[in-house]
Amino acid sequence: MSADNPVRVLAVDDHPIVRRGIALLLSTEPDIKLVAEAASGREAIQQFRAHRPDVTLMDLQMREMGGVDAIGAICGEFPQARIIVLTTYAGDVQARRAMQAGARAYLLKDALERELLDTIRAVHAGRRFVSPEVSYQLAEHVAEDMLTESEVRVLQLIAQGKANKEIARLIAATETTVKWKVRTILSKLGVQDRTQAAMVALKRGIIEP
């Protein structure tokens, strides 16, 4: 790419200050141009359709529609979309979901400015990239059994402080079934109690805050 034919970028983040920071950073690069911004996943889909950017920077935690759902929707409509997740979350589960949805790269917001610029250029050229911190977590947990959808639901309710009896009512199951699911969850996460399970689940991105 060159100044005459720059990489066209869409920035998606629900924090205006983050979008301003991205705009300021990209404004100094003659071969990269910010063509549009969005503050939610739904708006990102609309802006992508309108501008067809070369590269999209996508946050994960946003109102209305999160980044993973937006990535899936965009890539479902535009399979060649090149999307970089730019997030504060280093959790391996979040990263796995984003990459499975179609993201080409997963970068943390505390990455050096040069790393972001290099990643934009690399993804535009067809390469993939995952932050070293996230790569380590992916490798560390690759052999683990994944939680089922129902186990994730129970884990969400545990994190909300719900007791087994209430969880059973909410998921329409017996209390015995819930106790069995809790034991399975603790075993899969390698933790000793419910509090640790909730903390690990939040850190790894299995559930959202």
N, C-alpha and C positions, 0 to 999 in steps of 0.2 A: 504494500500500500504506500501511497505518497500523498502529499498535500493536495494534489489534483484529484485523487481518488481515495479519500480517507476511509478508515473503518468506521461505519456508522453505528452508534451505540444508543441503546435504550437503557435508562437507569430506573430501576423499580425499588422503591423503599418508602415506607410510610413515615419516615422522619425527614422533614424538609432540610434539616441541617446536614444530613448525610448526602442527600441529593445535591445540595449546594457544594459540598466538599468534592464530590465526584465531578461536578461541572467545572469547578476551579482547576482540579487536577488535569482533566482532559483538555481544557482550554489552552494548555501550554504545549500540547503535542500536535504538531502539524499533520501527522498521519492518522489521527483519531478525532472523530467529531461526535459530540453528543447531539442527537437529533430529536430525542423525546424523553419525557419522564412520566412515571406513574407512581401513585401512592397506594395501590392495592393490586391484588392479583387480577381482579376483574378489569380494572383500568389497564393493567399490563397487556391483557389479551386484546383490548380495543386498540391500544397504541401500537401493538405489534402489527395488527392488521392494517393500520393506517400508514405506518412508516416502513415496515419490513426491514428492520435493522439487521446489520451484519452480525452484531453481538449484543446480547442482553445481559445486564447485571441484575440479578434477582435476589432480593431479600427473602427470608423464609417466613418469619413471624409477622403477619400483617392482618389488619382487619378485613372483613368481608370474605376474602379468599386468600389463603396462605400461598406461599411460594411453590410448594410441591404440587398443589393442585393446578396452579397457573402454568407451571412447566409442563405438566401432563397435557393440559388443554392446548397450549401453544404447539407442542411437538406433535400432538395428534393431528392438528390442522396443517402444521408446517414442519414436516419431518426433518428438514435440513436446518432447522433453527439451531443456532449456536448460543447456548445459555450458560453463564457463569453464575453459580451461587455465591453471593457475597454476604456473609452472615457472621454473627457473634457465636454461633453454636458449633462446637467442635464434635458433637456427638456422632458416633459411627452410624447409628440407626437413621438419623436425619440425613446424613450424607448418602447412605445406601438408598434411601427412598428417593432422594433428589436425583441421583444418578440413574436409578431405574426409571424415573419419570422422563429422563431425556437430557438432563444437564450434562455439559461437557467438562465442567470444572467446578471445584468446590474450594473456595478461598475464604479465609477468615478476615474480618474487617480490620483486625490489627496488623494485617500484612503490610509490609513496606510498600510505599507508593510505586516503586520500581517493579515490585513483584506483581502488582495489579496491572500495570501497563504491559509488562511482559506477557502476562496471562491472557490479556485481551488480544494481543498480537498472535500468540500461540494458538488460541482457540479459533481465531479467524482463519488461521492457516491449516486448521483441521486437526490440531493436536488436543490432547486431554491433560488435565492437571488436577491434583488433589493436594491440599496443604499437607506438609509433613506430619503435623499434629494429628490430623484426621486419618491420614494413611496408617499411622501407628495404631490408632484405635481400631480401624477396619481389620488390620492384620491380627491384632490381639484377640478380637472376638469372632474371627471368621469361622472357627470350628464350633461355635456355640449353637445350641438349638434355639431357633427363633421363637418368640412368644406368639401364640395364636391370637387371632382377633379378639376372642372372648377373654383371654388372659390379659391382654392390653386393657380391655374395658374394666376388668376387675382391678388392675393396677392403678388405673385412673381414679377409681373410687377409693382405693386405699390411700392414695395421695391426698384425696379430699377429706380424709379422716373418717371415712365411713366404717362402721363395724360390720362384721360378717353377716349379722342378721339383716341389716339394712341393705347390704350389697345383694344378698339373696333376693330380697323383695324387688330391688331395682332391675335385676337381670332375670327375674322370673325363674329362679333355681332354688334348690334346697340349701339349707345352711351347711349340710354335709358336703355338697358339691363345691360350695364356695371355699370351705376349709381345704379341700383337696386341691383346688385351683391355686390357693395361696401357697400351699406347700410346693407345688410345681413351680410357681413363679420364683419363690425364694431359691429353689434349687437351680433353676436356669440362670438366675442372675448371680448366683454364688454369694448370697448374703444370708444373714442370720435372722433378721426380723423385718417387719413391715416398714419401719422407718427407713432402714437402710435400702430397702427395695425401692421406695419412693425416691430417695435421693439419687440412687444409681440410674433409675429410669429417667429422671429429669436431666441428669448430666449427659446421658448417652442419647437423649432425644427420642426415647421410646414413647414418652408422653410429653405434652407441652405444658408450660407453667399456667 
